[in-house]
Amino acid sequence: MRLDWWTLALQTINVLILIWILSRFFFRPIMDIVAKRQEDTKKMLADAALARREAADVRGEAVKACAELAAERERLLAEARNAARVEKQNLLDHSSKEIVKLNSEAKAAIAREQAAAEQAIIDHATDISIEIARRLLARFPHRNILDAFVGQICREVHGLSSEVRDNLTSAASSAHPIEVVTATPLSDEEMQQVAEALKEAFGLELSLAFHSDPAILAGIELHGHDAVIRNSWRADLERIRKELNRDRHASGS
């Protein structure tokens, strides 16, 4: 078999020309398209990776935000619970103080009402005593009652200290006489009787002025400049009332 070198050379040239044409007009555009597709693919992959990173960052921020929200929620709930606890304690303290105040006010009101009731009883008893005294006095002769009280006032004068007697008598004068107070006006004879009895009791002549005061009920009172000698039922009732009030206050305390 004999080779035709010219034919082989021509065919080789044809092949080379074909390869050049293919590489020029077919393979290069395809390679450009492939390269472009690769670039696009790389860009898409890079964009996807960036999106994944951004999504991961957003997810991390979201998780962090959720954690912060949860922590803030717990903090707010704790503050609300503490505020509610403090408010509850304040309300309890205020209620306790109000209860104590109301109890104190109620006790004070009861004590006042009890004191007022006891005072009313004492006053009523005093009024009854005064009325009883008036009725008893109406049953006895006036002269006998006067004699009894004159004798008693003279005994009280004898029981005075010398200092009190001296002050009482030294202050007595025509300008400032000792007032002799009786429940009813005395007759001239009765005034003379009282003056003689007091002269004997004091041991000297006194300047006297006689007055009547129905409020003393019965008895004689001597009102001097610096001293008062009481021998009357009014003084006795006042003394009894003071003792009752003192006993009531002592029992109340």
Beta strands, then each sheet from edge to edge (+ up, - down):
strand 1: 178-182
strand 2: 208-212
strand 3: 219-223
strand 4: 228-232
sheet 1: 2+ 1+ 3- 4+
end
